């Protein structure tokens, strides 16, 4: 096997391992009462953090966002999708992977955010939360 292919595979495996290790910093921070925990992507910019949360099927009214200087908590409820299985033609479920019910996701940040300037928008099933960083002199 050529050396460049082995290095490419090694870098790919290292990237996968780094992603798994990065996910550990958020592991174990969820409430045991919550049924499911939405997936997130967190992006760091020079002046802000941006959190993208997968909340497909959750209405805006069902989402509660709490922000502290170094912590973000998102809670809510997702209703089960209407499958049409209430009628007699649906006799069994073949696959059921989409979680419903109560959810919670707690993220701790290594930097303080300005809780007065946080904004959120929901776009096509994604919840985007912008967390401007607190300026050094405001700490």
URVENKA-V258392 format. One record per residue. N is the residue number from 1. SS is DSSP state (alpha for helix, beta for strand, coil for the rest). Layout:
n=N ss=SS
n=N ss=SS
This chain:
n=1 ss=coil
n=2 ss=coil
n=3 ss=alpha
n=4 ss=alpha
n=5 ss=alpha
n=6 ss=alpha
n=7 ss=alpha
n=8 ss=alpha
n=9 ss=alpha
n=10 ss=alpha
n=11 ss=alpha
n=12 ss=alpha
n=13 ss=alpha
n=14 ss=alpha
n=15 ss=alpha
n=16 ss=alpha
n=17 ss=alpha
n=18 ss=alpha
n=19 ss=alpha
n=20 ss=alpha
n=21 ss=alpha
n=22 ss=alpha
n=23 ss=alpha
n=24 ss=alpha
n=25 ss=coil
n=26 ss=coil
n=27 ss=coil
n=28 ss=coil
n=29 ss=coil
n=30 ss=coil
n=31 ss=coil
n=32 ss=coil
n=33 ss=coil
n=34 ss=coil
n=35 ss=coil
n=36 ss=beta
n=37 ss=coil
n=38 ss=coil
n=39 ss=coil
n=40 ss=beta
n=41 ss=beta
n=42 ss=beta
n=43 ss=beta
n=44 ss=beta
n=45 ss=coil
n=46 ss=coil
n=47 ss=coil
n=48 ss=beta
n=49 ss=beta
n=50 ss=beta
n=51 ss=beta
n=52 ss=beta
n=53 ss=beta
n=54 ss=beta
n=55 ss=coil
n=56 ss=coil
n=57 ss=coil
n=58 ss=coil
n=59 ss=coil
n=60 ss=alpha
n=61 ss=alpha
n=62 ss=alpha
n=63 ss=beta
n=64 ss=beta
n=65 ss=beta
n=66 ss=beta
n=67 ss=beta
n=68 ss=beta
n=69 ss=coil
n=70 ss=coil
n=71 ss=beta
n=72 ss=beta
n=73 ss=beta
n=74 ss=beta
n=75 ss=beta
n=76 ss=beta
n=77 ss=beta
n=78 ss=beta
n=79 ss=coil
n=80 ss=coil
n=81 ss=coil
n=82 ss=coil
n=83 ss=coil
n=84 ss=coil
n=85 ss=coil
n=86 ss=coil
n=87 ss=coil
n=88 ss=coil
n=89 ss=coil
n=90 ss=coil
n=91 ss=coil
n=92 ss=coil
n=93 ss=coil
n=94 ss=coil
n=95 ss=coil
n=96 ss=coil
n=97 ss=coil
n=98 ss=coil
n=99 ss=coil
n=100 ss=coil
n=101 ss=beta
n=102 ss=beta
n=103 ss=beta
n=104 ss=beta
n=105 ss=beta
n=106 ss=beta
n=107 ss=beta
n=108 ss=beta
n=109 ss=coil
n=110 ss=coil
n=111 ss=coil
n=112 ss=coil
n=113 ss=beta
n=114 ss=coil
n=115 ss=coil
n=116 ss=coil
n=117 ss=coil
n=118 ss=coil
n=119 ss=beta
n=120 ss=beta
n=121 ss=beta
n=122 ss=beta
n=123 ss=beta
n=124 ss=coil
n=125 ss=coil
n=126 ss=beta
n=127 ss=beta
n=128 ss=beta
n=129 ss=beta
n=130 ss=beta
n=131 ss=beta
n=132 ss=beta
n=133 ss=beta
n=134 ss=coil
n=135 ss=coil
n=136 ss=alpha
n=137 ss=alpha
n=138 ss=alpha
n=139 ss=coil
